[in-house]
Structures are given as structure tokens and as C-alpha cells.
Amino acid sequence: MTNLDVQKTAKQVFGDLHRNWGWLLALGILMVVLGMIGLGMTYWLTLATVIWFAALAFIGGIAQIFDAFKHKGWKSTAWHILVGVIYIAAAAVLVADPAGAAGILTLFIAAALIVVGVMRIVMAFQVKGGGLAWLWLGLAGAVSILLGGMIFAEWPISGLWVIGLFVAIDLIFHGAALISIAFAARSLPDDPGAGGPAASA
């Protein structure tokens, strides 16, 4: 594949992003900065995340109830309304005790990490013999189990910082990904088909 072909393929992927890469770069940098700040205040970020979950649950509950009254004659209307009420009740509980809710959510996260870790290890042994992929998969499973175990060992204290830590780390990695995409788009010429060495390759 020639340089021109590579550039054309990249332009199909990025579109006109190479002309507006600065905005994406700024967003990526903002994400990384917010993530770095979040690492220093995981407790407050945890509470903010729980409140955000509560807001989503409340909006979802209201929308569910509103939608239920639009379907007259539907036999499941009562159940539809009940689900909406449960969403709203869950939102109220999250707002009333965000720290306690964070502890419960942290337990679910720890349990999910351990279950996923065990599944990855099982999958690793199933694909053993297909190269080193099984080793990396098994290692990823072991790390998940280790993280889940560490969260369980530190619970309930871990409930005050784990969610915030995960959100901060996600912000950092997402920001780094956006920055790398911005620089990749920036390196593209405005017109890969224009003259120059690439066009004559």
C-alpha cells in the first residue's frame, strides 16, 4: 500500500477532523486535567457520580411514568408505572445517603471484577495453544480478581473512593485517546491527492 493509499484511508476514517483537530485536542487535554484533579479528590468525585446516577434514575422514572399514561388499555400499565416509581425511589435513596449508596455500588463493582476475572481465566485456558493470547487473557483475569479482592478487603472504606478513582482514570485515558486522535488527524494533509512525493508514489 502506497503512502497515498494510507492517507486516503485515514481521510475516510477522520473525515474533516484534520481541519478541526484543535477542538478535539482541547477536549482531550480538558479530560486529562479533570481526571488528574479527580485523582486528588476521589471521595467528592464518588459522591458526585452517585448523585449523577440518582439524577439519571429520577429522569428515567419520570419518563417511564409519563410514558405509561400514554398507552391506554395496555394491560402492563400498572407494572410500567411501578418500574418508574422504583426508579424514583432508588434516586431518592441515592440522594439521601450517597456515601452509603457508594458503598453498595462498590460491592457490586468488586463482585463484578472477580466474576469477570474468573471468566477471563476460564477463557484463557480454553484458547490455550493459540499463541501468547491466552497468557495475556489469563493475566487480565488475575488482575481483575486482584482488584476485586483489594476492594473487598478495604470495604467499606473503599466505597468512599473506588468509584471516584475509576471515573478519574477513565477521564484520563479517554482524554489521552482524544489527544492521540487529534494529533493523528492533524498529520493529514488537506488533500491527499494533491501533488508531492506521496502523489507520485
N, CA, C and O of each residue as an XYZ file, in Angstrom:
804
protein
N       0.845     -1.198      0.000
C       0.000      0.000      0.000
C       0.878      1.246      0.000
O       1.787      1.372      0.821
N       0.606      2.156     -0.916
C       1.408      3.368     -1.039
C       1.020      4.383      0.035
O       0.005      4.239      0.715
N       1.865      5.422      0.169
C       1.569      6.486      1.122
C       0.246      7.175      0.790
O      -0.501      7.573      1.684
N      -0.030      7.310     -0.503
C      -1.280      7.950     -0.922
C      -2.477      7.124     -0.487
O      -3.484      7.671     -0.035
N      -2.369      5.792     -0.623
C      -3.461      4.914     -0.203
C      -3.695      5.022      1.302
O      -4.836      5.060      1.763
N      -2.605      5.070      2.058
C      -2.706      5.190      3.523
C      -3.390      6.495      3.902
O      -4.243      6.526      4.790
N      -3.003      7.591      3.209
C      -3.591      8.891      3.501
C      -5.074      8.919      3.147
O      -5.882      9.484      3.885
N      -5.430      8.308      2.015
C      -6.839      8.284      1.622
C      -7.666      7.481      2.615
O      -8.781      7.873      2.957
N      -7.123      6.357      3.080
C      -7.828      5.539      4.071
C      -8.009      6.309      5.369
O      -9.082      6.290      5.972
N      -6.934      6.996      5.798
C      -7.010      7.788      7.026
C      -8.030      8.899      6.891
O      -8.759      9.198      7.836
N      -8.085      9.529      5.691
C      -9.042     10.629      5.495
C     -10.473     10.106      5.517
O     -11.377     10.807      5.972
N     -10.693      8.887      5.032
C     -12.022      8.294      5.099
C     -12.434      8.058      6.548
O     -13.610      8.176      6.892
N     -11.457      7.724      7.399
C     -11.737      7.474      8.815
C     -12.005      8.775      9.562
O     -12.973      8.875     10.317
N     -11.149      9.770      9.352
C     -11.228     11.018     10.114
C     -12.135     12.069      9.479
O     -12.562     13.005     10.155
N     -12.434     11.926      8.189
C     -13.262     12.924      7.530
C     -12.582     14.284      7.546
O     -11.408     14.400      7.193
N     -13.320     15.318      7.957
C     -12.784     16.682      8.016
C     -12.212     17.011      9.393
O     -11.980     18.176      9.717
N     -11.988     15.975     10.197
C     -11.482     16.213     11.550
C     -10.115     16.871     11.530
O      -9.755     17.579     12.470
N      -9.338     16.642     10.456
C      -7.998     17.222     10.401
C      -8.034     18.749     10.317
O      -7.032     19.413     10.580
N      -9.196     19.302      9.950
C      -9.331     20.755      9.900
C      -9.770     21.340     11.246
O      -9.594     22.532     11.499
N     -10.332     20.505     12.091
C     -10.818     20.965     13.394
C     -10.190     20.165     14.536
O     -10.798     19.987     15.591
N      -8.968     19.688     14.309
C      -8.325     18.834     15.311
C      -8.046     19.582     16.604
O      -7.943     18.961     17.662
N      -7.923     20.895     16.542
C      -7.609     21.682     17.736
C      -8.676     21.575     18.804
O      -8.366     21.520     19.994
N      -9.943     21.545     18.382
C     -11.030     21.418     19.344
C     -10.982     20.074     20.044
O     -11.199     19.980     21.252
N     -10.696     19.030     19.271
C     -10.605     17.693     19.861
C      -9.413     17.601     20.807
O      -9.493     16.960     21.855
N      -8.316     18.239     20.436
C      -7.134     18.262     21.297
C      -7.448     18.985     22.607
O      -7.068     18.527     23.686
N      -8.141     20.113     22.501
C      -8.506     20.862     23.709
C      -9.414     20.037     24.617
O      -9.264     20.060     25.838
N     -10.356     19.311     24.017
C     -11.251     18.459     24.798
C     -10.469     17.350     25.486
O     -10.712     17.041     26.652
N      -9.517     16.746     24.749
C      -8.700     15.691     25.336
C      -7.879     16.201     26.501
O      -7.790     15.545     27.539
N      -7.278     17.369     26.334
C      -6.480     17.954     27.416
C      -7.370     18.256     28.621
O      -6.976     18.020     29.763
N      -8.573     18.779     28.364
C      -9.507     19.070     29.454
C      -9.861     17.792     30.213
O      -9.902     17.787     31.443
N     -10.117     16.714     29.479
C     -10.439     15.433     30.105
C      -9.297     14.955     31.001
O      -9.526     14.510     32.126
N      -8.072     15.050     30.496
C      -6.913     14.608     31.276
C      -6.760     15.460     32.528
O      -6.512     14.934     33.613
N      -6.907     16.769     32.381
C      -6.785     17.673     33.540
C      -7.853     17.358     34.584
O      -7.559     17.282     35.777
N      -9.107     17.174     34.127
C     -10.182     16.840     35.053
C      -9.918     15.503     35.743
O     -10.192     15.346     36.933
N      -9.384     14.541     34.986
C      -9.048     13.253     35.582
C      -7.952     13.362     36.621
O      -8.025     12.722     37.670
N      -6.926     14.173     36.339
C      -5.851     14.378     37.298
C      -6.364     15.057     38.565
O      -5.965     14.704     39.675
N      -7.255     16.038     38.385
C      -7.859     16.693     39.546
C      -8.696     15.682     40.332
O      -8.687     15.664     41.562
N      -9.426     14.835     39.579
C     -10.264     13.823     40.217
C      -9.477     12.836     41.051
O      -9.979     12.339     42.059
N      -8.243     12.540     40.646
C      -7.409     11.618     41.426
C      -7.126     12.176     42.814
O      -6.904     11.421     43.760
N      -7.135     13.504     42.931
C      -6.854     14.120     44.220
C      -8.091     14.336     45.068
O      -7.990     14.767     46.217
N      -9.255     14.042     44.517
C     -10.492     14.237     45.268
C     -11.486     13.121     44.934
O     -12.629     13.379     44.555
N     -11.025     11.878     45.082
C     -11.842     10.725     44.707
C     -13.119     10.621     45.545
O     -14.144     10.146     45.057
N     -13.059     11.065     46.806
C     -14.250     10.998     47.659
C     -15.367     11.857     47.073
O     -16.494     11.390     46.906
N     -15.051     13.116     46.763
C     -16.062     14.022     46.225
C     -16.501     13.599     44.834
O     -17.665     13.773     44.472
N     -15.589     13.049     44.054
C     -15.954     12.566     42.726
C     -16.875     11.360     42.837
O     -17.776     11.185     42.016
N     -16.648     10.524     43.856
C     -17.531      9.388     44.100
C     -18.939      9.862     44.421
O     -19.910      9.356     43.859
N     -19.053     10.842     45.332
C     -20.366     11.372     45.690
C     -21.044     12.023     44.484
O     -22.246     11.859     44.274
N     -20.264     12.762     43.695
C     -20.827     13.413     42.511
C     -21.350     12.377     41.523
O     -22.388     12.583     40.894
N     -20.632     11.263     41.386
C     -21.063     10.198     40.474
C     -22.353      9.559     40.947
O     -23.244      9.274     40.147
N     -22.453      9.333     42.263
C     -23.678      8.752     42.821
C     -24.860      9.690     42.598
O     -25.945      9.243     42.227
N     -24.654     10.993     42.822
C     -25.722     11.969     42.589
C     -26.120     11.975     41.114
O     -27.296     12.119     40.781
N     -25.128     11.818     40.231
C     -25.415     11.762     38.793
C     -26.268     10.544     38.465
O     -27.214     10.636     37.682
N     -25.931      9.395     39.068
C     -26.753      8.198     38.891
C     -28.180      8.456     39.379
O     -29.150      8.034     38.750
N     -28.289      9.157     40.512
C     -29.610      9.460     41.061
C     -30.410     10.328     40.102
O     -31.601     10.094     39.899
N     -29.762     11.330     39.510
C     -30.445     12.203     38.559
C     -30.937     11.413     37.348
O     -32.057     11.617     36.878
N     -30.090     10.509     36.844
C     -30.492      9.681     35.700
C     -31.662      8.775     36.061
O     -32.593      8.610     35.272
N     -31.613      8.176     37.276
C     -32.698      7.297     37.713
C     -33.998      8.079     37.876
O     -35.068      7.583     37.522
N     -33.914      9.294     38.406
C     -35.107     10.120     38.599
C     -35.725     10.494     37.256
O     -36.937     10.381     37.067
N     -34.882     10.940     36.328
C     -35.385     11.303     34.994
C     -35.989     10.084     34.307
O     -37.046     10.173     33.682
N     -35.306      8.940     34.427
C     -35.823      7.712     33.825
C     -37.160      7.306     34.424
O     -38.055      6.862     33.704
N     -37.303      7.455     35.747
C     -38.557      7.106     36.405
C     -39.700      8.000     35.969
O     -40.798      7.522     35.684
N     -39.440      9.317     35.917
C     -40.471     10.253     35.467
C     -40.890      9.946     34.031
O     -42.079      9.941     33.711
N     -39.902      9.690     33.168
C     -40.200      9.376     31.767
C     -41.011      8.082     31.657
O     -41.908      7.978     30.820
N     -40.694      7.095     32.507
C     -41.404      5.820     32.488
C     -42.875      6.018     32.871
O     -43.771      5.487     32.215
N     -43.110      6.779     33.928
C     -44.480      7.020     34.378
C     -45.256      7.831     33.330
O     -46.411      7.532     33.027
N     -44.607      8.850     32.791
C     -45.244      9.675     31.764
C     -45.627      8.821     30.558
O     -46.713      8.970     29.997
N     -44.719      7.926     30.169
C     -44.973      7.064     29.019
C     -46.107      6.089     29.294
O     -46.864      5.743     28.387
N     -46.230      5.640     30.555
C     -47.261      4.660     30.897
C     -48.664      5.216     30.671
O     -49.557      4.485     30.243
N     -48.867      6.504     30.955
C     -50.184      7.102     30.806
C     -50.528      7.409     29.350
O     -51.651      7.814     29.049
N     -49.568      7.218     28.448
C     -49.834      7.463     27.029
C     -50.386      6.226     26.337
O     -50.822      6.305     25.189
N     -50.373      5.074     27.024
C     -50.797      3.815     26.396
C     -52.053      3.304     27.101
O     -51.968      2.427     27.960
N     -53.208      3.844     26.746
C     -54.456      3.442     27.360
C     -54.854      2.044     26.899
O     -54.721      1.692     25.727
N     -55.343      1.260     27.851
C     -55.783     -0.095     27.526
C     -54.687     -1.131     27.589
O     -54.962     -2.322     27.439
N     -53.453     -0.717     27.805
C     -52.346     -1.679     27.889
C     -52.399     -2.394     29.230
O     -52.466     -1.741     30.271
N     -52.371     -3.720     29.223
C     -52.521     -4.490     30.447
C     -51.337     -4.337     31.396
O     -51.469     -4.598     32.592
N     -50.185     -3.918     30.882
C     -48.993     -3.798     31.713
C     -48.751     -2.372     32.202
O     -47.654     -2.045     32.656
N     -49.779     -1.521     32.109
C     -49.608     -0.125     32.522
C     -49.193     -0.022     33.987
O     -48.293      0.744     34.330
N     -49.853     -0.794     34.847
C     -49.552     -0.741     36.275
C     -48.100     -1.121     36.544
O     -47.422     -0.482     37.349
N     -47.628     -2.166     35.867
C     -46.230     -2.585     36.048
C     -45.276     -1.519     35.512
O     -44.214     -1.273     36.085
N     -45.662     -0.904     34.428
C     -44.861      0.160     33.830
C     -44.700      1.320     34.824
O     -43.612      1.870     34.995
N     -45.809      1.670     35.469
C     -45.778      2.739     36.463
C     -44.946      2.322     37.670
O     -44.187      3.122     38.217
N     -45.096      1.061     38.084
C     -44.347      0.566     39.245
C     -42.845      0.649     39.013
O     -42.096      1.023     39.915
N     -42.408      0.306     37.819
C     -40.983      0.397     37.500
C     -40.515      1.846     37.604
O     -39.436      2.122     38.127
N     -41.334      2.765     37.104
C     -40.988      4.183     37.203
C     -40.890      4.636     38.649
O     -39.983      5.388     39.009
N     -41.823      4.181     39.482
C     -41.798      4.537     40.904
C     -40.546      3.979     41.577
O     -39.941      4.643     42.419
N     -40.161      2.765     41.206
C     -38.948      2.165     41.781
C     -37.715      2.981     41.396
O     -36.826      3.193     42.222
N     -37.661      3.437     40.152
C     -36.550      4.288     39.716
C     -36.477      5.551     40.566
O     -35.406      5.945     41.026
N     -37.631      6.176     40.764
C     -37.669      7.416     41.545
C     -37.275      7.146     42.993
O     -36.540      7.930     43.594
N     -37.764      6.034     43.557
C     -37.413      5.668     44.928
C     -35.912      5.417     45.051
O     -35.284      5.826     46.028
N     -35.344      4.742     44.054
C     -33.898      4.488     44.070
C     -33.127      5.801     44.019
O     -32.113      5.955     44.699
N     -33.607      6.751     43.213
C     -32.966      8.060     43.138
C     -33.011      8.761     44.489
O     -32.033      9.380     44.909
N     -34.160      8.658     45.173
C     -34.297      9.281     46.492
C     -33.323      8.675     47.490
O     -32.723      9.395     48.288
N     -33.162      7.359     47.452
C     -32.230      6.688     48.359
C     -30.792      7.121     48.081
O     -30.017      7.358     49.007
N     -30.448      7.221     46.810
C     -29.093      7.635     46.437
C     -28.793      9.054     46.915
O     -27.693      9.336     47.388
N     -29.773      9.942     46.790
C     -29.573     11.324     47.208
C     -29.540     11.434     48.730
O     -28.766     12.213     49.285
N     -30.393     10.643     49.407
C     -30.474     10.709     50.866
C     -29.194     10.232     51.529
O     -28.790     10.776     52.557
N     -28.549      9.221     50.956
C     -27.321      8.686     51.556
C     -26.336      8.298     50.450
O     -26.133      7.111     50.191
N     -25.725      9.290     49.799
C     -24.814      8.979     48.688
C     -23.596      8.163     49.109
O     -23.113      7.334     48.338
N     -23.091      8.389     50.328
C     -21.928      7.624     50.788
C     -22.286      6.156     50.980
O     -21.536      5.266     50.579
N     -23.445      5.911     51.600
C     -23.884      4.524     51.780
C     -24.162      3.846     50.454
O     -23.819      2.680     50.258
N     -24.795      4.590     49.532
C     -25.073      4.038     48.203
C     -23.782      3.727     47.479
O     -23.688      2.730     46.763
N     -22.776      4.589     47.665
C     -21.478      4.348     47.023
C     -20.865      3.058     47.539
O     -20.238      2.318     46.781
N     -21.044      2.785     48.839
C     -20.526      1.540     49.401
C     -21.165      0.323     48.777
O     -20.485     -0.657     48.472
N     -22.490      0.381     48.583
C     -23.201     -0.743     47.962
C     -22.766     -0.915     46.507
O     -22.517     -2.031     46.053
N     -22.679      0.199     45.783
C     -22.234      0.128     44.386
C     -20.815     -0.424     44.288
O     -20.483     -1.144     43.346
N     -19.983     -0.079     45.268
C     -18.605     -0.566     45.271
C     -18.566     -2.080     45.449
O     -17.738     -2.759     44.843
N     -19.465     -2.608     46.284
C     -19.543     -4.061     46.445
C     -19.888     -4.738     45.124
O     -19.311     -5.767     44.774
N     -20.834     -4.150     44.394
C     -21.199     -4.698     43.082
C     -20.006     -4.649     42.128
O     -19.764     -5.593     41.376
N     -19.265     -3.543     42.166
C     -18.091     -3.418     41.306
C     -17.058     -4.484     41.638
O     -16.504     -5.124     40.743
N     -16.801     -4.673     42.934
C     -15.824     -5.680     43.364
C     -16.255     -7.075     42.929
O     -15.451     -7.854     42.418
N     -17.541     -7.379     43.140
C     -18.047     -8.699     42.744
C     -17.954     -8.890     41.239
O     -17.594     -9.967     40.765
N     -18.284     -7.826     40.478
C     -18.217     -7.913     39.018
C     -16.784     -8.143     38.551
O     -16.553     -8.924     37.628
N     -15.817     -7.468     39.181
C     -14.408     -7.642     38.811
C     -13.963     -9.082     39.035
O     -13.260     -9.654     38.201
N     -14.365     -9.665     40.149
C     -13.963    -11.040     40.452
C     -14.608    -12.018     39.480
O     -13.950    -12.931     38.981
N     -15.899    -11.826     39.213
C     -16.595    -12.721     38.281
C     -15.987    -12.620     36.885
O     -15.735    -13.636     36.237
N     -15.753    -11.391     36.426
C     -15.140    -11.191     35.107
C     -13.740    -11.778     35.076
O     -13.336    -12.359     34.069
N     -12.990    -11.636     36.167
C     -11.645    -12.196     36.234
C     -11.647    -13.706     36.102
O     -10.833    -14.276     35.375
N     -12.574    -14.360     36.814
C     -12.673    -15.818     36.723
C     -13.044    -16.236     35.296
O     -12.493    -17.200     34.763
N     -13.974    -15.509     34.687
C     -14.380    -15.833     33.321
C     -13.222    -15.670     32.346
O     -13.072    -16.471     31.424
N     -12.400    -14.635     32.542
C     -11.250    -14.436     31.660
C     -10.239    -15.577     31.800
O      -9.666    -16.029     30.808
N     -10.027    -16.036     33.024
C      -9.087    -17.136     33.233
C      -9.600    -18.407     32.582
O      -8.832    -19.143     31.963
N     -10.897    -18.672     32.718
C     -11.501    -19.843     32.073
C     -11.341    -19.735     30.565
O     -10.972    -20.707     29.906
N     -11.619    -18.557     30.017
C     -11.463    -18.344     28.575
C     -10.006    -18.522     28.149
O      -9.729    -19.030     27.062
N      -9.075    -18.099     29.013
C      -7.658    -18.220     28.686
C      -7.272    -19.674     28.491
O      -6.560    -20.009     27.545
N      -7.739    -20.538     29.382
C      -7.413    -21.961     29.250
C      -8.122    -22.596     28.061
O      -7.647    -23.589     27.511
N      -9.257    -22.026     27.664
C      -9.977    -22.552     26.508
C      -9.257    -22.245     25.202
O      -9.349    -23.005     24.238
N      -8.529    -21.110     25.177
C      -7.825    -20.739     23.941
C      -6.327    -21.032     24.036
O      -5.552    -20.601     23.182
N      -5.926    -21.762     25.070
C      -4.512    -22.090     25.229
C      -4.042    -22.912     24.047
O      -4.734    -23.828     23.601
N      -2.881    -22.588     23.548
C      -2.358    -23.273     22.374
C      -2.449    -22.416     21.133
O      -1.949    -22.792     20.073
N      -3.092    -21.252     21.262
C      -3.220    -20.353     20.123
C      -2.271    -19.180     20.206
O      -2.601    -18.077     19.771
N      -1.085    -19.410     20.766
C      -0.123    -18.330     20.919
C      -0.146    -17.777     22.338
O      -0.643    -18.419     23.263
N       0.399    -16.581     22.491
C       0.501    -15.964     23.810
C      -0.763    -15.228     24.229
O      -0.816    -14.644     25.312
N      -1.773    -15.253     23.378
C      -3.005    -14.523     23.700
C      -3.617    -15.040     25.001
O      -4.139    -14.266     25.804
N      -3.546    -16.372     25.200
C      -4.147    -16.939     26.401
C      -3.452    -16.436     27.661
O      -4.084    -16.271     28.705
N      -2.152    -16.196     27.557
C      -1.395    -15.722     28.711
C      -1.829    -14.316     29.112
O      -2.015    -14.030     30.295
N      -1.991    -13.434     28.114
C      -2.437    -12.076     28.397
C      -3.858    -12.060     28.930
O      -4.186    -11.280     29.824
N      -4.702    -12.923     28.377
C      -6.081    -13.009     28.843
C      -6.133    -13.498     30.280
O      -6.895    -12.984     31.099
N      -5.300    -14.511     30.577
C      -5.235    -15.015     31.947
C      -4.701    -13.973     32.909
O      -5.173    -13.857     34.040
N      -3.702    -13.209     32.449
C      -3.133    -12.153     33.289
C      -4.172    -11.074     33.567
O      -4.272    -10.576     34.688
N      -4.945    -10.714     32.547
C      -6.009     -9.722     32.730
C      -7.038    -10.221     33.742
O      -7.544     -9.453     34.560
N      -7.340    -11.518     33.674
C      -8.271    -12.105     34.635
C      -7.727    -12.064     36.051
O      -8.454    -11.766     36.998
N      -6.436    -12.366     36.189
C      -5.816    -12.336     37.516
C      -5.816    -10.929     38.095
O      -6.049    -10.740     39.288
N      -5.552     -9.946     37.243
C      -5.553     -8.555     37.704
C      -6.958     -8.150     38.155
O      -7.109     -7.478     39.176
N      -7.982     -8.553     37.404
C      -9.361     -8.233     37.779
C      -9.710     -8.838     39.134
O     -10.325     -8.185     39.977
N      -9.309    -10.092     39.333
C      -9.582    -10.750     40.616
C      -8.838    -10.052     41.745
O      -9.381     -9.865     42.834
N      -7.591     -9.667     41.481
C      -6.794     -8.967     42.488
C      -7.440     -7.635     42.871
O      -7.534     -7.303     44.053
N      -7.884     -6.874     41.867
C      -8.529     -5.594     42.137
C      -9.817     -5.784     42.935
O     -10.079     -5.059     43.894
N     -10.613     -6.768     42.524
C     -11.850     -7.046     43.250
C     -11.579     -7.450     44.687
O     -12.278     -7.015     45.602
N     -10.563     -8.285     44.887
C     -10.210     -8.705     46.238
C      -9.729     -7.545     47.096
O     -10.058     -7.462     48.279
N      -8.948     -6.647     46.494
C      -8.460     -5.481     47.227
C      -9.616     -4.565     47.649
O      -9.618     -4.017     48.751
N     -10.588     -4.410     46.758
C     -11.744     -3.580     47.090
C     -12.537     -4.205     48.234
O     -12.959     -3.509     49.158
N     -12.739     -5.534     48.167
C     -13.438     -6.228     49.242
C     -12.677     -6.097     50.563
O     -13.281     -5.881     51.614
N     -11.357     -6.230     50.506
C     -10.542     -6.190     51.723
C     -10.613     -4.832     52.404
O     -10.535     -4.742     53.629
N     -10.762     -3.766     51.605
C     -10.791     -2.411     52.158
C     -12.205     -1.893     52.408
O     -12.383     -0.771     52.881
N     -13.211     -2.710     52.089
C     -14.589     -2.261     52.261
C     -14.923     -2.191     53.746
O     -14.460     -3.063     54.482
N     -15.696     -1.216     54.249
C     -16.467     -0.222     53.489
C     -15.692      1.061     53.150
O     -16.218      1.934     52.460
N     -14.447      1.178     53.632
C     -13.685      2.393     53.339
C     -13.513      2.579     51.840
O     -13.554      3.704     51.340
N     -13.321      1.473     51.121
C     -13.111      1.570     49.676
C     -14.320      2.161     48.968
O     -14.195      2.701     47.869
N     -15.492      2.063     49.593
C     -16.689      2.615     48.986
C     -16.661      4.135     48.869
O     -17.445      4.722     48.123
N     -15.751      4.768     49.613
C     -15.666      6.218     49.597
C     -14.767      6.755     48.494
O     -14.766      7.957     48.232
N     -13.990      5.869     47.834
C     -13.055      6.380     46.833
C     -12.987      5.575     45.546
O     -12.523      6.092     44.530
N     -13.437      4.323     45.558
C     -13.260      3.462     44.380
C     -13.962      4.030     43.148
O     -13.355      4.132     42.082
N     -15.236      4.399     43.287
C     -15.989      4.897     42.124
C     -15.334      6.153     41.576
O     -15.169      6.293     40.364
N     -14.959      7.071     42.466
C     -14.290      8.292     42.025
C     -12.975      8.014     41.333
O     -12.634      8.660     40.342
N     -12.225      7.033     41.866
C     -10.943      6.663     41.255
C     -11.156      6.124     39.846
O     -10.438      6.497     38.919
N     -12.142      5.249     39.687
C     -12.412      4.662     38.377
C     -12.840      5.734     37.376
O     -12.426      5.709     36.218
N     -13.679      6.681     37.832
C     -14.118      7.752     36.943
C     -12.935      8.626     36.536
O     -12.811      9.013     35.374
N     -12.060      8.936     37.509
C     -10.889      9.767     37.212
C      -9.971      9.078     36.209
O      -9.495      9.707     35.264
N      -9.724      7.785     36.416
C      -8.867      7.033     35.499
C      -9.484      6.981     34.104
O      -8.784      7.113     33.100
N     -10.800      6.789     34.051
C     -11.487      6.757     32.756
C     -11.350      8.096     32.048
O     -11.127      8.135     30.838
N     -11.481      9.196     32.790
C     -11.325     10.518     32.193
C      -9.923     10.692     31.609
O      -9.765     11.227     30.512
N      -8.912     10.241     32.344
C      -7.524     10.387     31.889
C      -7.287      9.593     30.608
O      -6.719     10.112     29.647
N      -7.721      8.336     30.598
C      -7.481      7.501     29.421
C      -8.315      7.969     28.226
O      -7.855      7.924     27.085
N      -9.541      8.416     28.495
C     -10.369      8.923     27.399
C      -9.745     10.188     26.824
O      -9.701     10.368     25.607
N      -9.264     11.060     27.701
C      -8.605     12.273     27.236
C      -7.356     11.972     26.429
O      -7.106     12.600     25.399
N      -6.568     11.004     26.901
C      -5.355     10.622     26.176
C      -5.699     10.071     24.790
O      -4.990     10.329     23.817
N      -6.795      9.310     24.712
C      -7.224      8.770     23.419
C      -7.633      9.893     22.475
O      -7.293      9.869     21.292
N      -8.364     10.881     22.998
C      -8.773     12.012     22.162
C      -7.573     12.808     21.681
O      -7.549     13.267     20.539
N      -6.577     12.976     22.544
C      -5.362     13.706     22.159
C      -4.639     12.976     21.037
O      -4.191     13.597     20.073
N      -4.526     11.665     21.162
C      -3.833     10.896     20.122
C      -4.592     10.956     18.802
O      -3.976     11.027     17.739
N      -5.926     10.929     18.856
C      -6.722     11.034     17.638
C      -6.552     12.408     17.009
O      -6.460     12.531     15.788
N      -6.509     13.447     17.850
C      -6.343     14.812     17.348
C      -5.017     14.963     16.614
O      -4.972     15.549     15.532
N      -3.939     14.441     17.189
C      -2.625     14.546     16.538
C      -2.568     13.717     15.258
O      -1.922     14.106     14.285
N      -3.257     12.560     15.266
C      -3.294     11.737     14.055
C      -4.039     12.470     12.943
O      -3.620     12.439     11.786
N      -5.145     13.129     13.294
C      -5.895     13.888     12.296
C      -5.111     15.101     11.836
O      -5.194     15.482     10.669
N      -4.356     15.710     12.724
C      -3.564     16.899     12.384
C      -2.490     16.577     11.348
O      -2.130     17.425     10.532
N      -1.985     15.357     11.386
C      -0.892     14.991     10.479
C      -1.358     14.776      9.042
O      -0.537     14.658      8.132
N      -2.681     14.725      8.835
C      -3.192     14.504      7.483
C      -3.144     15.787      6.665
O      -3.436     16.861      7.191
N      -2.780     15.696      5.383
C      -2.817     16.882      4.507
C      -4.263     17.196      4.160
O      -5.134     16.334      4.278
N      -4.521     18.429      3.729
C      -5.870     18.823      3.345
C      -6.372     18.039      2.155
O      -7.568     17.766      2.046
N      -5.466     17.674      1.258
C      -5.866     16.931      0.063
C      -4.809     15.898     -0.250
O      -3.793     16.226     -0.862
N      -5.027     14.616      0.166
C      -4.052     13.562     -0.082
C      -3.755     13.360     -1.554
O      -2.705     12.818     -1.901
N      -4.663     13.786     -2.432
C      -4.446     13.564     -3.859
C      -3.643     14.641     -4.521
O      -3.329     14.563     -5.709
N      -3.293     15.702     -3.711
C      -2.517     16.785     -4.312
C      -1.120     16.330     -4.614
O      -0.720     15.239     -4.210
N      -0.377     17.137     -5.310
C       0.957     16.747     -5.751
C       1.888     16.458     -4.620
O       1.464     16.434     -3.465
N       3.151     16.236     -4.909
C       4.134     15.930     -3.872
C       4.597     14.515     -3.999
O       4.106     13.781     -4.857
N       5.532     14.103     -3.170
C       6.081     12.755     -3.242
C       5.036     11.691     -3.056
O       5.083     10.637     -3.691
N       4.040     11.983     -2.138
C       3.052     10.948     -1.889
C       2.229     10.649     -3.120
O       1.867      9.499     -3.368
N       1.926     11.703     -3.911
C       1.075     11.516     -5.086
C       1.789     10.771     -6.172
O       1.147     10.117     -6.993
N       3.082     10.846     -6.203
C       3.819     10.193     -7.287
C       4.305      8.819     -6.908
O       4.950      8.148     -7.714
N       3.996      8.363     -5.642
C       4.485      7.040     -5.192
C       3.756      5.941     -5.934
O       4.018      4.761     -5.704
